Structures are given as structure tokens and as C-alpha cells.
Amino acid sequence: MQLKCLFIKALFLFPLLIHGPSFKCLSQPSISWNEILDQKASWYGSEKASQIAENILLYQKENGGWYKNIDMAEELSDTEKESLMAEKSNSMGTTLDNDAGFIQMEYLAKVYHQTGEPRYKNAALAGLDYLLAAQFENGGWPQYYPLREGYYSHITFNDGAMIQAMNLLREVANEAPLYAFAGKSRRKKAREAIEKGLEIILASQIRVKGQLTAWCAQIDREDLHPVQARAYELPSISGSESVGIIQYLMQLEQPDAAVIEAIEGAVSWFQEVKLENIRLDRVENPDLPRGYDLVVVTDPDAGPLWARFYEIDTNRPIFVGRDSIVRYALHEIEHERRVGYSYLGSYAKELLERDYPEWKRRMGEGD
């Protein structure tokens, strides 16, 4: 492999001198952070895979968690590595938000299975222990742990935080091969954690006039009522986060009557509140800060959309900007939020067209 790499370097030496000094051997192609969980199993035994795993270990804090929004596949300088080592004890930013921790744990488990390197297993276990420690006594998970003041300490369904925790812990509890190294004690803790989490899910589903609907993106950790997060995330029924909750419930092998009622109620609500005969267009406009706008237009042939937020008592889609004022049309909020946040989407399309029919068949009620 070294001879092959040297040959390639010699072959391309002249064009490299013209186009730039950097060279990456073709035997070690770069992998983007968004792709690191999608490689063939054998790749996780490669040198490149181990390099990324070492980065992940450097970014991991002493409490087992990670910060969010960091590309840990990027090559680190010696200075950056020293800085990360010096900041190991600073864990106030460790979070479940934006996939933080979940990508890292799965990746480390995959590399461990291919390399047998104990450091990767131990780091994944530390991440698992972080998740278990972060859970509230009543079964919910906050967005950040250690807790931070403000909405960060609400029980958080937003962006899939709590459901991702429960999905990973369910794999551990069910002895999924990837996490077989978790051991009996952690499997027991994982099982207990998801049982408590299920209680929170069922208890926090919103009822309107006696009818079950769906869930708010964040709920109060004490009494489970819907609460506000950021200025534009008011108490409401979520047309986005609720999808992941229902999908989690549908994966339970032996759902009891309460789980079945929760699923049926939420699915009926999604069918009731779907928005038809409209589509969301991106309209190029160089005069705007981002060069485009998002516009709702009439289209009788368009597939259904759902709003990110629904008014709890009326089921009306609401659109809220940074001023926290409820409006009922996307064009009425400021351009920065209109194009910088997802207010409309085909969130429940696969849930209604694929997941729910499959679940009904498994329950013996399908066609």
C-alpha cells in the first residue's frame, strides 16, 4: 500500500505543484461527518476510521457526553488536540441536541467491532452512562446535561432528543449485536430507563376536548404541560417531533391498550390536520439576505404538508417569529425566520403512507 501511494504521489506531482501543495493519498479518502455511519462494515477497521474515532475520544468530556454541531471527522492539529485535552473537564455544554452523542456512540461501537480496541468500547460505554445519568427521575430527558437554566432543562422532544435516547437505550436493552458489549447491568438500567420514558410519553400526549392529539416539542419536567422553548417555539402541538414519538411507539412488540390508544389518537390527529392543495416554493431573489424566499402557493396536485406548530385548542397552523407573536400565515413572519427554520413540511407522509399501515398489519388489522 505504501509503494502504491508513493507511485500515485509521483504520478501526480506536477499537477499538484500547479494546483496546490496539499495531497491526500487515494487509499485514505476523506469522509464527511454526515457519512460516517453509512460506510461498509469493513471500513470501520481502517486507519481512517480509527483516526476519526481518536478525534471523538478527544472531544468527549469527562462526564461521557459531547458538545453539538462539531465536525469530528476533520483532521486536528497538535495544538487543537492539546486544547481539547485541556478542556476535558468542561462539561457544561454536553447535550442530547442535534444528534450529539448518538452519532458518536454508534460510530465508536462500529469501530470497536472491527478493531477490538478497548478505548472505543469504553468511550461508548461512558456515553451510555451519560445518557442514563441525564434522565430525570420521572423518565424524561432534558436538552442539556448538566442542566442549564432556561428552556434547556425542559423535557425535550424537540429535534428528536428524548426519542433518540430511548431508541439507543432500547437497542441496548434488547441486546442488539452492535451494543452487545454493554453488559447485563447496563442492559437492565437501559430497560428501566425506557420503561420510565414510555410513561412520560403517554402522560404528556395532549388531549383537546377529550380527544388525544399529539405532543408538544418540549414539556415541563414537573407537571408535563406544554411549554415554550425559544422565542418562536411556543406551547403547541408538534407536527414534526410527534412523528418520531409515534414511530417509537409503533416499534413496541407487545403494545398495551394505552399505547395503542396513543398511536391511534395521534394518527387520527395527523390525518385531520394535514394541509392539502398547497406547496412550499423556493423563490430566488438576489435582493434578499439569503438570495431567496419561501412562499406558500396553491397547487391542487400537491401532496399533503403539515405545520411544525399547531394551536392547541383550534388545530390552526401557527407561525411565530422572534417576536413571539402568533400569526397564521408563513409570509407574515420575518424573512430571517421564514427561511431559517422549518415551519412546513411533509413530516407525516411516510408515517401515514407506510409506517401506520405496516403497524396495523402487524397488529392483525391490516388488509
C-alpha positions as CSV (number, residue, x, y, z in Angstrom):
1,M,0.0,0.0,0.0
2,Q,2.9,2.4,0.8
3,L,4.5,1.7,-2.6
4,K,1.2,2.3,-4.3
5,C,0.7,5.6,-2.5
6,L,4.3,6.7,-3.4
7,F,3.6,5.9,-7.1
8,I,0.4,7.9,-7.1
9,K,2.3,10.8,-5.5
10,A,5.0,10.7,-8.2
11,L,2.4,10.4,-10.9
12,F,0.5,13.5,-9.8
13,L,3.5,15.5,-8.5
14,F,3.5,18.0,-11.4
15,P,-0.2,18.9,-11.4
16,L,-0.2,19.1,-7.6
17,L,2.6,21.7,-7.8
18,I,0.4,23.7,-10.1
19,H,-2.9,23.4,-8.3
20,G,-1.8,23.4,-4.7
21,P,0.5,21.8,-2.2
22,S,-1.9,19.5,-0.3
23,F,-2.0,15.8,-1.2
24,K,-4.2,13.1,0.2
25,C,-3.4,9.6,-0.8
26,L,-6.2,7.9,-2.7
27,S,-6.0,5.0,-0.3
28,Q,-7.3,7.3,2.5
29,P,-10.2,9.3,1.1
30,S,-11.8,11.9,3.3
31,I,-15.1,11.0,4.9
32,S,-17.6,13.7,5.8
33,W,-19.2,13.8,9.3
34,N,-22.6,13.2,7.7
35,E,-21.4,10.0,6.1
36,I,-19.5,8.3,8.9
37,L,-22.4,5.9,9.9
38,D,-23.0,4.9,6.3
39,Q,-19.8,3.0,5.4
40,K,-19.3,-0.7,4.7
41,A,-18.6,-2.7,7.9
42,S,-15.0,-3.4,6.8
43,W,-14.2,0.3,6.5
44,Y,-14.6,0.7,10.3
45,G,-11.4,-1.3,10.7
46,S,-9.4,1.1,8.5
47,E,-6.8,3.6,9.6
48,K,-9.0,6.5,8.7
49,A,-11.9,5.1,10.8
50,S,-9.6,4.9,13.8
51,Q,-8.3,8.4,13.2
52,I,-11.9,9.7,13.4
53,A,-12.5,7.6,16.5
54,E,-9.5,9.1,18.2
55,N,-10.9,12.6,17.4
56,I,-14.2,11.6,19.0
57,L,-12.4,10.4,22.1
58,L,-10.6,13.8,22.3
59,Y,-13.9,15.7,22.0
60,Q,-15.6,13.5,24.7
61,K,-15.9,15.3,28.0
62,E,-15.2,13.6,31.4
63,N,-18.9,13.1,32.1
64,G,-19.1,11.0,28.9
65,G,-21.0,13.5,26.8
66,W,-20.2,15.6,23.8
67,Y,-20.9,19.1,22.6
68,K,-23.1,19.6,19.5
69,N,-22.5,20.9,15.9
70,I,-18.9,19.8,15.7
71,D,-17.4,18.0,12.6
72,M,-15.3,15.4,14.4
73,A,-14.1,13.9,11.2
74,E,-11.9,16.9,10.4
75,E,-8.1,16.4,11.0
76,L,-6.9,18.0,14.1
77,S,-3.6,19.9,14.6
78,D,-1.4,19.1,17.6
79,T,-2.4,22.5,19.1
80,E,-6.1,21.6,18.7
81,K,-5.6,18.2,20.4
82,E,-3.8,19.8,23.3
83,S,-6.6,22.3,23.7
84,L,-9.3,19.6,23.7
85,M,-7.3,17.6,26.3
86,A,-7.2,20.7,28.5
87,E,-10.9,21.2,28.2
88,K,-11.9,17.7,29.1
89,S,-13.4,18.7,32.5
90,N,-15.6,21.5,31.0
91,S,-18.8,19.6,30.5
92,M,-21.4,22.4,30.8
93,G,-22.2,22.2,27.1
94,T,-22.8,18.4,26.8
95,T,-26.1,17.8,25.2
96,L,-28.6,15.5,23.5
97,D,-29.5,18.2,21.0
98,N,-28.7,17.9,17.2
99,D,-27.7,14.3,17.4
100,A,-24.9,15.0,19.9
101,G,-23.7,11.7,21.4
102,F,-25.8,9.4,19.4
103,I,-23.7,9.6,16.3
104,Q,-20.5,9.3,18.4
105,M,-21.7,6.2,20.3
106,E,-22.8,4.3,17.3
107,Y,-19.6,5.2,15.4
108,L,-17.4,4.1,18.3
109,A,-19.3,0.8,18.6
110,K,-18.8,0.1,14.9
111,V,-15.1,0.8,15.1
112,Y,-14.8,-1.3,18.2
113,H,-16.4,-4.3,16.5
114,Q,-13.9,-4.1,13.7
115,T,-10.7,-3.2,15.6
116,G,-11.3,-4.7,19.1
117,E,-9.7,-1.6,20.6
118,P,-10.9,-1.3,24.2
119,R,-10.7,2.5,24.2
120,Y,-13.5,2.8,21.8
121,K,-15.7,0.4,23.7
122,N,-15.0,2.2,27.0
123,A,-15.8,5.6,25.4
124,A,-19.1,4.3,24.0
125,L,-20.0,2.9,27.5
126,A,-19.1,6.3,29.0
127,G,-21.6,7.9,26.6
128,L,-24.2,5.3,27.5
129,D,-23.7,6.1,31.2
130,Y,-24.0,9.8,30.4
131,L,-27.5,9.1,28.8
132,L,-28.6,7.1,31.9
133,A,-27.4,9.8,34.3
134,A,-29.1,12.6,32.3
135,Q,-32.6,11.1,32.6
136,F,-34.9,12.8,35.1
137,E,-36.2,10.6,37.9
138,N,-39.7,10.7,36.3
139,G,-38.4,9.3,33.0
140,G,-37.8,12.4,30.8
141,W,-34.6,13.8,29.3
142,P,-33.5,17.4,29.2
143,Q,-31.8,19.0,26.2
144,Y,-28.6,19.6,28.2
145,Y,-27.0,17.7,31.0
146,P,-25.7,19.0,33.3
147,L,-28.8,21.1,33.5
148,R,-28.7,24.7,32.3
149,E,-31.1,27.4,33.3
150,G,-34.0,28.2,30.9
151,Y,-35.8,26.0,28.5
152,Y,-32.7,23.7,28.2
153,S,-33.9,21.9,31.3
154,H,-37.4,21.1,29.9
155,I,-38.1,17.5,28.9
156,T,-37.2,17.8,25.2
157,F,-38.8,16.0,22.3
158,N,-37.6,18.8,20.1
159,D,-35.3,17.6,17.2
160,G,-35.8,14.0,18.5
161,A,-33.6,14.4,21.6
162,M,-35.6,12.2,24.0
163,I,-36.7,9.7,21.4
164,Q,-33.1,9.2,20.2
165,A,-32.1,8.5,23.7
166,M,-34.9,5.9,24.0
167,N,-34.1,4.3,20.7
168,L,-30.5,3.8,21.6
169,L,-31.3,2.5,25.0
170,R,-33.9,0.1,23.6
171,E,-31.1,-1.3,21.3
172,V,-29.0,-1.8,24.4
173,A,-31.9,-3.4,26.4
174,N,-32.8,-5.7,23.5
175,E,-29.2,-6.9,23.2
176,A,-28.7,-5.6,19.7
177,P,-25.4,-7.0,18.4
178,L,-23.8,-3.6,18.0
179,Y,-24.1,-2.9,21.7
180,A,-23.6,-6.5,23.0
181,F,-20.6,-5.2,25.0
182,A,-22.9,-3.1,27.2
183,G,-23.2,-6.0,29.7
184,K,-26.0,-7.2,31.9
185,S,-26.1,-4.4,34.4
186,R,-26.3,-1.6,31.8
187,R,-29.0,-3.6,29.8
188,K,-31.1,-3.7,33.0
189,K,-30.6,0.1,33.5
190,A,-31.5,0.7,29.9
191,R,-34.7,-1.4,30.2
192,E,-35.7,0.5,33.3
193,A,-35.0,3.9,31.6
194,I,-37.1,3.2,28.5
195,E,-40.0,1.9,30.7
196,K,-40.0,5.2,32.6
197,G,-39.6,7.1,29.4
198,L,-42.7,5.4,28.0
199,E,-44.7,6.6,31.0
200,I,-43.7,10.2,30.2
201,I,-44.7,9.8,26.6
202,L,-48.2,8.5,27.4
203,A,-48.7,11.0,30.2
204,S,-47.8,14.1,28.1
205,Q,-49.9,13.4,25.0
206,I,-52.2,16.4,24.6
207,R,-55.9,16.0,24.9
208,V,-58.2,18.5,23.3
209,K,-61.9,18.3,24.2
210,G,-61.3,14.7,25.5
211,Q,-59.6,13.6,22.2
212,L,-55.9,12.5,22.1
213,T,-53.9,14.6,19.6
214,A,-50.0,14.6,19.6
215,W,-47.2,16.1,21.6
216,C,-45.6,19.5,22.3
217,A,-41.9,19.7,21.4
218,Q,-41.0,20.4,25.0
219,I,-42.8,19.8,28.2
220,D,-42.4,20.9,31.8
221,R,-40.3,18.4,33.8
222,E,-42.7,18.6,36.8
223,D,-46.3,18.6,35.6
224,L,-45.6,17.7,31.9
225,H,-47.7,20.6,30.4
226,P,-46.6,22.1,27.1
227,V,-44.0,24.9,27.5
228,Q,-42.1,27.4,25.4
229,A,-38.5,26.9,24.3
230,R,-37.0,29.6,22.1
231,A,-39.0,32.8,21.3
232,Y,-40.5,31.2,18.2
233,E,-41.3,27.8,19.8
234,L,-44.4,28.4,21.8
235,P,-46.6,25.8,23.5
236,S,-48.3,24.0,20.7
237,I,-48.9,20.6,19.1
238,S,-45.9,19.5,17.0
239,G,-46.5,18.3,13.5
240,S,-42.8,17.3,13.3
241,E,-41.5,15.9,16.6
242,S,-44.6,13.9,17.2
243,V,-43.8,11.7,14.2
244,G,-40.7,10.2,15.8
245,I,-42.7,9.6,19.0
246,I,-45.4,7.6,17.2
247,Q,-42.7,5.7,15.3
248,Y,-41.1,4.7,18.6
249,L,-44.4,3.5,20.0
250,M,-45.1,1.5,16.8
251,Q,-41.9,-0.5,17.3
252,L,-43.1,-1.8,20.7
253,E,-43.5,-5.6,20.2
254,Q,-46.5,-6.0,22.6
255,P,-48.2,-2.7,23.0
256,D,-50.8,-2.5,25.7
257,A,-54.1,-0.7,25.4
258,A,-52.7,2.7,26.4
259,V,-50.0,2.6,23.7
260,I,-52.5,1.5,21.0
261,E,-54.8,4.3,22.0
262,A,-51.9,6.8,21.9
263,I,-51.0,5.7,18.4
264,E,-54.5,5.7,17.0
265,G,-55.3,9.1,18.6
266,A,-52.1,10.7,17.2
267,V,-52.6,9.2,13.7
268,S,-56.2,10.4,13.6
269,W,-55.0,13.8,14.5
270,F,-52.3,13.9,11.8
271,Q,-54.9,12.9,9.2
272,E,-57.2,15.6,10.4
273,V,-54.7,18.5,10.4
274,K,-52.9,17.7,7.1
275,L,-52.7,20.7,4.8
276,E,-53.8,20.0,1.2
277,N,-53.7,21.8,-2.1
278,I,-50.6,23.9,-1.2
279,R,-46.9,23.6,-1.7
280,L,-43.9,25.4,-0.4
281,D,-41.8,27.1,-3.2
282,R,-38.2,28.4,-3.0
283,V,-38.2,31.7,-5.0
284,E,-34.9,33.1,-5.9
285,N,-34.4,36.8,-5.1
286,P,-30.9,38.2,-5.0
287,D,-32.1,41.3,-3.2
288,L,-32.9,39.2,-0.1
289,P,-30.2,38.4,2.5
290,R,-30.0,34.7,1.6
291,G,-30.9,35.2,-2.0
292,Y,-34.3,33.5,-1.9
293,D,-37.6,33.4,-0.1
294,L,-40.0,30.6,0.8
295,V,-43.6,31.1,-0.5
296,V,-46.8,29.1,0.0
297,V,-48.6,28.7,-3.3
298,T,-51.9,27.0,-4.2
299,D,-51.5,23.6,-6.0
300,P,-54.4,21.1,-6.2
301,D,-51.9,18.4,-7.2
302,A,-49.5,18.9,-4.3
303,G,-49.0,16.2,-1.7
304,P,-50.0,16.9,1.9
305,L,-48.0,19.1,4.2
306,W,-48.0,19.6,8.0
307,A,-47.2,22.6,10.1
308,R,-44.4,22.5,12.6
309,F,-46.7,24.1,15.2
310,Y,-50.5,23.8,15.7
311,E,-52.5,25.9,18.1
312,I,-53.6,23.6,20.8
313,D,-57.3,24.5,21.1
314,T,-58.0,25.1,17.4
315,N,-55.6,22.9,15.4
316,R,-54.8,26.0,13.3
317,P,-51.2,26.1,11.9
318,I,-49.3,28.9,13.6
319,F,-46.2,30.7,12.5
320,V,-44.1,32.5,15.1
321,G,-41.1,34.7,14.6
322,R,-38.5,36.1,17.1
323,D,-41.1,38.5,18.4
324,S,-43.1,35.5,19.8
325,I,-46.3,36.8,18.2
326,V,-48.7,34.1,16.8
327,R,-49.5,34.6,13.2
328,Y,-51.5,32.3,10.9
329,A,-49.6,32.7,7.6
330,L,-45.9,32.0,6.8
331,H,-45.5,35.3,4.9
332,E,-46.4,37.3,8.0
333,I,-43.2,36.4,9.9
334,E,-39.8,37.9,9.3
335,H,-37.8,36.7,6.3
336,E,-34.9,35.5,8.6
337,R,-37.1,33.0,10.4
338,R,-39.2,32.2,7.3
339,V,-36.1,30.8,5.5
340,G,-34.1,29.8,8.6
341,Y,-36.5,27.4,10.3
342,S,-38.8,24.6,9.2
343,Y,-42.4,25.7,9.6
344,L,-44.0,23.4,6.9
345,G,-43.0,20.0,5.7
346,S,-44.1,16.6,4.6
347,Y,-43.4,15.4,8.1
348,A,-46.0,12.7,8.5
349,K,-46.1,11.4,4.9
350,E,-44.2,8.2,5.5
351,L,-45.9,7.7,8.9
352,L,-49.3,7.7,7.3
353,E,-48.5,6.0,4.0
354,R,-46.0,3.4,5.2
355,D,-45.5,3.1,8.9
356,Y,-49.1,3.1,10.1
357,P,-50.4,0.5,7.5
358,E,-47.4,-1.8,8.4
359,W,-48.2,-1.4,12.1
360,K,-51.8,-2.2,11.5
361,R,-50.8,-5.4,9.6
362,R,-48.6,-6.4,12.5
363,M,-51.4,-5.9,14.8
364,G,-53.5,-8.2,12.6
365,E,-55.8,-5.4,11.5
366,G,-54.4,-4.7,8.0
367,D,-55.6,-5.7,4.6
